[in-house]
Amino acid sequence: MPKIRDLLSTNKGRIYVYLATTSIGKQFLQDVENEGFTFCDGEKPTKRTPANIMAINRDCTINYVGTVGRIAFQAANKIGNDPLVKIDYRDVI
């Protein structure tokens, strides 16, 4: 299985990860935690509940995606000037 950091290095732009089920979401949170990612406030990923769309950031943080981000995930190819990269975590694992 490729590392989350590999997704950051091989994709330019804003990266959103789709988590189809709660179990895939929990695995994602465990995987990013194992690689040293945290939420922006420093909290460990496994201390929180996964959402079905989450963002990974180049500073090794993750965050929930709000309403505008969810709309962008469905309809946009860019966020601001950055391309929006959409990854289905089922394809990664």
C-alpha positions in Angstrom: 0.0 0.0 0.0 1.4 3.4 -0.9 2.0 5.9 1.9 -0.2 9.0 2.3 3.0 11.1 1.9 3.3 9.5 -1.6 0.0 11.0 -2.5 1.2 14.4 -1.5 4.4 14.1 -3.5 2.8 12.7 -6.7 -0.2 15.1 -6.8 -0.1 18.9 -7.2 -2.9 20.9 -5.7 -5.5 20.4 -2.9 -6.1 16.7 -2.1 -9.5 15.5 -0.9 -9.9 11.8 0.1 -13.2 10.1 -0.3 -13.9 7.5 2.5 -16.8 5.4 1.4 -17.6 3.6 4.7 -16.9 4.1 8.4 -14.5 1.2 8.4 -12.5 2.7 5.5 -12.6 6.1 7.3 -11.2 4.5 10.5 -8.5 2.8 8.5 -7.6 6.1 6.9 -7.3 7.8 10.2 -5.1 5.0 11.6 -2.9 5.1 8.4 -2.4 8.9 8.5 -1.7 8.7 12.2 0.9 6.0 11.6 2.6 8.4 9.2 2.7 11.2 11.7 -0.2 13.3 10.5 -2.3 15.2 13.0 -5.3 17.5 12.8 -4.5 21.2 12.5 -4.9 21.6 16.2 -2.4 18.8 17.0 -5.0 16.1 17.8 -4.3 12.6 16.8 -6.5 11.4 13.9 -7.8 8.3 15.7 -9.1 10.5 18.5 -11.8 11.8 16.1 -14.5 10.4 13.9 -13.9 10.1 10.2 -16.1 12.0 7.7 -16.7 10.7 4.2 -14.5 13.4 2.7 -11.3 14.6 4.3 -8.4 16.8 3.2 -4.7 16.0 3.5 -2.3 18.9 3.6 1.4 19.3 2.7 2.2 20.2 6.3 1.2 16.7 7.4 -2.1 17.7 8.8 -5.6 16.6 7.9 -8.9 18.3 8.2 -12.6 17.9 7.7 -14.1 19.4 4.6 -17.0 21.8 5.1 -20.0 22.5 2.9 -18.2 24.4 0.3 -15.5 21.7 0.1 -18.2 19.1 -0.4 -19.8 21.0 -3.2 -16.3 21.5 -4.8 -15.7 17.7 -4.4 -18.9 17.1 -6.4 -18.6 19.8 -9.0 -15.2 21.5 -9.2 -11.8 20.8 -10.6 -10.1 23.6 -8.8 -10.1 25.3 -5.4 -8.8 28.8 -5.9 -5.8 28.5 -8.2 -5.0 25.0 -7.1 -6.2 21.9 -8.9 -8.5 19.7 -6.8 -7.3 16.1 -6.6 -10.0 13.6 -5.7 -8.9 10.3 -4.3 -11.1 7.3 -3.4 -9.3 5.7 -0.5 -10.6 2.3 -1.7 -8.3 2.6 -4.7 -5.3 3.3 -2.4 -5.8 0.5 0.0 
